[in-house]
Amino acid sequence: MSTDIENLFKDKVIGHPAGLFVLFFTEMWERFSYYGMRALLVMFFTASLMDGGWGWPREHAFAIFGTYTSLVYLSTLLGGYMADKKIGYRWAVVIGALLMTLGHGAMAVETPFFIYTGLTLLVFGSGFFKPNMTSIISEMYADKPEKKDGAYTIFYMGVNAGAFLGILLCGYLGETIGWSWGFGIAGIFMLFGLLQFWFAKEIFGDIGTKPSKEIDETIDVSLDENKLNPFTPFQLVLIAVSSVLGLAWILNDPVAKISNGEYNLFDFEAFGISGPNVIIIFALILFILLLIVRIPKYTRIVRDRMIAVVFFAFITIFFWAIFEQAPSSLTIFARDYTQRVLEGDTALIFKVVNSLMTLIPLGIITWVLWLLFKKTFAKYALSNIFLALSFVIIWIIAIWMLFTEFQKDIAEVPASWFGVLNSLFIIAMAPLFSKWWESKYNPNANMKYAIGMILLGIGMACVAIGASDIPAGAETAAVSMIWLILVYFFHTMGELCISPVALSYVSKLVPGRMIAMMFGVWYLAVAIGMKLAGVFGEASEGIAQTEGLSYFFWILTAVAVGLGVLSALLYPVIKKLMHGVR
């Protein structure tokens, strides 16, 4: 790589290179579009026909949501490969952003053909976009590993700034005006993110350009830990079979359920187990066999570090399976079981708090935007202009929304509003966690995972307590909002312990030539967690009918806390496997 990394650090914003904040705002608009649409999807499918929805049972909505989010992360394998071997990180980001813009536009039409087409475009767009943004950061900080955790945490704040605005504005527009407005506005801001990135791409020097085969080969033979480990025909067969079966199961799951079994690729039983379960168990066994066969082939240090990555990936699966109840079972809990209509002084207090929650973070992000302008406007004026225009529109929508709500005598809290809390808490606490990770009190990787999973469990315990008085089979209830607020508070702190630093650990533990592909493998673990989240959401409906919702949330509490304790206990083993990486 011919880029002089030190040049990237000459123009700094809050102690980091200006290029990091170009990525910050690009990712922010991508997350705006993704989370804005995500906040509405389950509610759109389950809303009655009178309310403009499709009137689906909750189980069907959870199934297609789990498949969609899972495919979003699985597609990163394709995006990571294409960027690594063919087109480079920059073009992958551009292609991904364009596909997502078209996807949101299609969903705004709302017909079945365009909804499914839009979801498909969003899946492939995210696959090109997600792994390659983080890969650019990894190369930017290649010679400054001590600042990586802080950089990823700041980047993660940009992720959640976009999620905050997307859920707040798309959720409000979708629930109060029409679903098309929520889906459509997401695409408009994705387009702004694309233009902002394109016109500032030169700020990264040579980083992210089309990969050079000659340079890659030189690196591979010069370092012992980077020696090539080509896939054997047997390993390729394992990959192909397990991938095809796993993908077929993910696609078949919602189709079979929504069609009531009319379209089921695996309509059989074996050993008393249904066909779909046989297929996914077999695919999982093949994947584990692949790991057992392949990992010992690496040199000792790379092998041990990859085993450590596999351990963290295992914990990550269950973290996301539980955390992602937010847009599924927790959103339904907010809509159907939470008291959301406020009157009198309570309504006024909510309106004031909601206004402060909207305007203060938006003001902070605008201030970061101004700091970036001062460093980059002279060289990248067009990028800055598109970014400024997007913020002008955001301010207009936000002020209009708040003004409209103040005209009403009551305050009806949108069910999607609670998702804003996660992003709000991250915007508030990410700088504190960033400083913590850079201090002498920085916990080791296992303790970060242990703390994160236990906090996740505490959050689920809160909603379990809140739901304790809801009888089994109840369709509605009026639980206090405070329980959901506590859920998102504890889940946010758990997320800050795991999600942003997890990306940093992957970049530290694997050889440079494998970065994008290993990010893709990491997102495979996330994909499994996302689909498992949908499975958990479906299970919640049956459990709620027989045992009550509280019982379901207590089960998730036990799983999260148990894995947190396991991570803490295995610290000596994982520390040895990491060979000096903190």
N, C-alpha and C positions, 0 to 999 in steps of 0.2 A: 504494500500500500504506500503510495508516494505522498499521501497527504501529510503535511506537517501538523501533527496533533496540537502542538503548542500554539499555533496560529488561531485555532478554534477558541482558545481560552483567553485571547487578548481582549475581546469585547465581552465583558461579563455583565450578567443581569442577576442580581441576588447571589453573587458568588459562583455562578455557573455560566458557561458560554451561551451567547445569544442564540446559537443554533438549537440548544435544548428547548428554548421557548418557542421557536418556530414549530418544533415538533409538538410542544405543549399545546399550542392553539390548533394545530392540525388534528391532533388526537382529540382535543376538546370537542370539535364539531363532529367528528366521527362518533364519539360517545353520545353527543347530543342526539344524533339521528338514531343510533342503536337503542339507547335507553328510553328515548321518547316513544319510539314505536313499541318497545318491549313492555312499557308500562301499560299500554292499551290492549295488547294482543289477546290476553286471556279474557279480559272484560268484554272485548269486541265479540269474541266467539261465544261467550256465555250470555251476553245481553239478549233480551227478548227481541223478537222481530219488530215489535212496536217501538223499541228504542233504537232501531237501526242495526242491531246485531244479528247473529246467525242462530241464536237460541239453542246452542249445543249444550249437552250435559257437561258438567265440570270435568269429568274423567276424560272426555274426548279433547277438551281444550288443553288439559295438562299433558296429554299424550303428544299432541302436535307441537305444543310449546317445548317440551323436552327434546323432541326430535329436531326442531328448528335450532335451538341453542346448541345442541350437541353437534349438529352439522356445521354450525358456524365455526366451532373450534376444530373439528376434523378437517375442514377445508384449509386450515393453516398448514397442513402437511404439504398440500399441493402448492400453496403460496410460498412456503419456505423453500421448497425444492426449486421452483421456477426462479426465485430471486437469487438463490445461491448459485445455480448452475447456468441460467439462461439470460435473465434480463436485468439483474441487479435490484437492490432494495428500492431505489427511487422509482423506477418504472412500475414495480409491483405496487407501491403505495398509490401511484397515480391511477393505475388500472382498477385497483380495489375501490378507490374513492368514486370513480366514474360509475362502476357497476352498482355501488350502493345508492348513488344519486338516482339512477334509473329504477332501482328496486323500490325506493320510497315513492317515486312518481307513479309506478304501477299500482302500488297498494292503495294509493289515494282514490283509485277508480272503484275499489270495493267489490267488484264482481269476483266470483270464485276463480275464474281464469287469471285475472290480474292479481288477486291476492296471492295465489300460489306461484305465479311468475315472479312477483315482487319478492316473496320469501326466498325463492331460488337465487335471484340476482343478489340479494343481501347475503346469502350464505357464501357464494363465491367471492363477492366483493370483500367481505370480512376476512376470508382466507388469504387473499393477496395483501390486505392491509395490516392485519394485527401483528404477525410475527416479525414483519420487516421494519416497523417503527422501532420496536425494541432492539432489533439488530443494529440499526443505525446508532442508537445510543451506546450500545456495547462497543462499537468501533470508536466512537468519539472518546470514550473513557478507557481505551485499551491500555494507556500508559498511566492512568490515574485510578487504580482499583480502589483506593481508599475513599474516593468520592462517589463510587458507583451507587452505594446504598442510598446516599442522599439524593443523587440525580434521579434514580428510579422513583423515589418517594415524591419528589417534586413533580416528575412526569405523571405520577399516579394522581397527584392533586389536579392536574389538568384533565385527566380522565374523568375525575369525579366532578370537576367544574362543569364539564359537558353533560354528564349524567344528571347533575342537579338541575341545570337549565332545561334539559330535554324532558325530564319527568315533570317538572313544574309547568312548563309552557305547553308541551305537546299533550300532557295529561289533562290540563285544564281545557285546552281547545277541543280535544277529543271527547271529553265527558260532557262538556257544557254546550258546545256548538255543533260538533259532528265529528265522527271518526275520521272522515277524509281530511279534515283540517289538521288533526293530529298527525296522521301519516304523511301528509303532503309537506307540512312545514319542516319535518325532519329532513326531507330531501333537499330543500332549499339551502339549509345550513350545511349539509354535506357538500354541496357544490361550492359554497364559500370556503370550506376547509380545503378542498381540492385546489382552488385558485390561489389561495394563500400559500400553500406549499409549493406549487409549481413556480410561482414567480420569485420564490426565495431559495430555490434548490441549490444555487451556487454557493450558499453560505457554508455548505458542508464539504467544500473542496472536492476531493476524489471519493469521499465516502459514499457508498451506495450506488456507484456507477456500475456498468456492466462488468461482471467478474472476469478476471484475466486468468485463463487456464495456466499460462506459464508461471505466474506468481504462485498460484495455488499449488502446483506441483513442486516448486522450490521449497515452499513451506513444509509440505508433507514429508519430504525426505531429509530436511535439515534438523528436525526435532524428533527425538525418540518417541515422545508422547503423541506425535502427530502421524506416526506411521500408518499407512493405509491398511484398512481391514475390510477388503471387498466382500460383498455378500456372496455366499455360495449358492448354487442352484437350489439346494435343499432349503436354505433360509429364504430365498425368494419365493419358493412355493408356499412356505409357512406364512409369509407376509401376505401373499396374494389370496390364499384361502381364508385366512382369518379376517382380512380386510373386507373381502367380498361378503362373507357371512355376517360380519358385524354390521356392515353398511346395509345389507339387505334386511337385517333384523330391525335396525333403527327406522328405516323407511316403512317396513311392513307394519310396525307396531301401531302407529296412529291410523293407517289405512284400514287394517283389519278391524280395529275398534270402531272407527267412524262408520264403516260399511256394515257393522254388525256381523262380521265374519264372511261376508260375501266375497271380498277380495282378500284372501289370506294365503300368502306364499307357502306357509308352513302349517297347513291344515292336517296335522297328524299327531299321534301320540306315540311315545316310546318309553317303556319302563314306567308307565303311569305318569309321565311328564309330558306336558303339552309341547307341540312342535316348536313354537317360538322359543320356549325356555331351553329345549334341547340344543337349538342352533346357537344361542348366545353363550351357553355353557361351553360348548365345543369350541367356539371361536376364542373364548377366553383361555381355554386350556392350550390351544395352539399358540396364542400370543405369549403365554408364560413359558412354553417350551422354546420359543424363539429367543427369549431373554436368557434362558438357561444355556442354550447352545452358543449364543453369540458373545455375551459379555466376557466369558473367560478368554476369548481370542485377543482381547486388547492387552496392551502392556499393563503391568501391575498397577501403576498409579492411576491410569485412565480407567482401568477396570474397577478399582475400588471406588473412585469418585462417581462412576456411573451407577454403581450399586447404591451409593448415597442418594443420587438423584432419584432412583427408583423408589427408595423409601419415602422421600419427601413427596414424590408424585402420588404414592399410595395415600398418604394423609390428605393430600390436596383433593383427591377424588371425593372424600367424605366431607371435607370442608365445603366444597361447592355444592354438593348434594343437599347439605343442610342450609347453607347460606342462601341458595337460590330458591328457597321457599318464599322469598320476598315477593317475586312477581307471580307466584302461583298460589299456594295455600294461604300465605299471609295476606295477599291482596284480596282473596275471597273472604278471609277473616275480617279484613278492614271494611269491605263492602257490605257484608251480610250480618256480621256479629259485633260490630263496633258502633257505639253511639257517635254519630258524626254531625248531627244537627245541633247547632248551638244558638242560644237566644240571649237577648239582653246584654248584660255586662260581659258575660262569657264570650259572646259573639264578637263584641268590640275588642276584647283582649286578643282573641285569635286573629282578627283582622290586622291589628297593630303588630303582633308578633310575626304574622305571615309577611307583612310589608317589610319589616326589618330583616327577616330571613331572606327575602328576595333582593332587597336593595343593597344591603351591606356586602354580601358575597359578590354581587354583580359589580359593586364599586371596587372591591379589592382586585377582582380579575381585570377590570378596566385599568386600574393603577399598574398592574403587571404589564398590560398591553402598552401603556404609556412609556414604561421603562424600556420595553423592547423597541418602540418607535424611536426613541432617542439614540439607540445604538445602530439601528438598521435602516431607517427611513431613507437616508442619503443614497444607499446602494440598492435597496429593494423597495422602491416607492410603490409599485403596483401591488405587491404583496400586502404592504401596510394599508393601502387604500381599500382593498377588498376586505381585509380584516376589520378596518374601522367601519365600513359600511354594514358589515354583519352585526357589529355591536350597536350601531345606531338602531337597526331594526329590532334587535333584542330589547333594548331599552324602551322602545315604543310599545312593543307587545306587553312587556312587564308592567309598565305604568298604566296602560289601558286595562289590563287584568285587575290590578289593584283598585283602580278607580271604579270599575264596574262592581266589584265586590263591596266596596264601601257604600254603594247606593242601596244595598239590600238591607232589610231589617234583621235578617237572620244570617248565620254563616253555616253553609253546608260544606263540610270538608270533603273534597274529592277523595275517593278511595286510593287513587294513585299518589296523592299528596304525601302519604307516609313514606313512600320510596325516596322522597326528597331528603328525608332526615339522614339517611346513610351518606349521601353526597355532602350535605351540609356539615355533618360531623367530621368528615374526612377533610374538607376544606379548612375547617377550624383546627384540627388536630394534626394533620400531616406535617406541618413545619416542626411541631414539637417532637414527633416521632423521628423525623429526619435528624434533628439535633441529637436525640437519644442514640440513634444508630451510629453517629459519628463520634460519640463521647467514649470515655473509658469504661462506662457502664453498659456498653453495647452487649446484649445477651448473645450467647451462641445460637446457632441455627436451631438446634433441638428445643431450646427454651423459648425461642420466638414461636415455634410451632405449638409447643405445649401451652404457652400463655394464650395464643390465638384460639386454639380449640376449646380451652376451658372458658374463655370469654364468650365464645359461640354457644357453649352449653348453658351459660348463665342467662344469655339472651333468650334461648328457648325455654328455660325454666320460668322466666318472667311471663311469657305468653301462656305457658301451661297453667300457671297460677291464675292468670286473668280469665282463662277459659274454664276454670274448675267448676263454676256454677252452671255452665251450659249443659243441659241434659242431653243424653245420647239421642240422636235423630233430629235435634232441633234444626230448623231451617233458618231462623233469625235469632238475634239476641242484641243486647245493648251494653256491651262491655265498655268500660272506661278506656279512653284513648291513651291513658298514661302507660298501659301495658305495652302497646305497640311502640310508643316512644322509647321505652326502656329496651325493647328488643333491638331496635335499630342503633341505639347508643352502644350497647355491648357488642353487637355484631360488627359495628364499624371499627371498634378498637381491635377486635379479633382479626378483621380483614387487614388492618394496617400492620399487624404482626406477621401476616403470612403472605398476602398476595403481592405487594410491590417488591418485597425483599426476595421472594421466591424467584422472580425473574433474574435478580442480581446473582443469586446462588448458581443458577443454571449457567450463566455467562462466565462465572468464575471456575466452575467445576469441569467444564468440557473444553477440548481444544478449539482454537479459533476457527479452524476450517469447518467445524461441526455446529457453529453457533445457531444459524438460522434453522437447520434441520432439527437440532435438539430443542429449540423453542417450539418447533412443530410437534415434537414428541411430547413436550410438556403440555402443550394444548390438547394433545390426545387424552391425557389424564383429566384435564379440565372438561373435555367433551364427555367422557364417561361420567364425571360428576354431574354435568348438566342433564344428561339423560336420566341418571339416577334420581335427580331432583324431581323430574317429571313423574318417575315411577313412585317416589315417595308421596308426591302430591295426589296421584291417583289412589294410593293406599289410604291417604287421609280420609277420603270419602267413605270407604268401607268401615274404617275404624271409628269415624265420627258417628256412624249409624249404630254401631254395637257397643262401643266402649266410651265414646265421647271424644271431642277434639282434644281435651286436656291430655288424655292418655297418649295420643299421637305425639304431641309436643314433648311429653316426658320421655318417650322412646328416643327422640332425636337428642334430647338433653344428655341421656346416658351414653349414647354413641359418641357425642362430641367430647364429653369429659373423659371418657375411657381412652380415646385416642390421644388426648392431651397428656394424660398420665403416662401412656406408653412412650410417647416421644421423649418425655423427660427421663424416663428410666433407661432408654437406649442411648443416651448422650455419649457415654464412653465408647460404645461400639462405632457410632456414626462419626465421632471425632477422629478416630483412627482411620476410618475409610476416607475422610476428606483430605488427609495428608497436608495439614497446615492451613487449609482454606478456612477462614472464619465466616 
